[in-house]
Amino acid sequence: MEGPGVLRPGSRIGEIKRIPMVLLTRKIEFAASHIYHNPNFSAEENRRIFGKCNNPHGHGHNYTLEVTVEGEPDPVTGMVLDLKELKEILEREVMQRMDHRHLNYEVAELAGRIPTCENVARVIWELLEPKITQGRLHRVRLYESPDLFADCYRNGASAAGKP
């Protein structure tokens, strides 16, 4: 059995040889529009809190999504996961669902949520995690603009893997 903490041939008793974890990231881009609006707020409060993001007709972004999967490379293929499979998952779960869509009205998973960068990243995590069966989802990073992004990790873990 392979894995962290497993005694390897040539190791001494009590000596643990760790195999480094590999992080593999794939990037895609999609365009979508949205509006920040809370139906429980007055029109004035929505404008005050969300500013120009509360434009009644919405506004759009060219999003960049980075999906990072962690795991040990397969000894036969050398891959953490089949990159073609990851591309197909991203196409099906993200592109077909969100590309050139109005996130408030056309993405069922965002119903009842204000489609902030944070909430969209969380929804993408929820869509992808059960579909990735080789390795495991480590991070979803969603750029709403070049200077604004949200990171989503498992159970609130940080990049260092600490809760």
Secondary structure, DSSP 8 states (H G I E B T S, - for coil): --STT---TT--TT-------EEEEEEEEEEEEE----TTS-HHHHHHHHGGGG-TT-EEEEEEEEEEEEE---TTT--SS-HHHHHHHHIIIIIHHHTTEEHHHH-GGGTTS---HHHHHHHHHHHHGGG--SSEEEEEEEEEETTEEEEEEGGG--TTS--
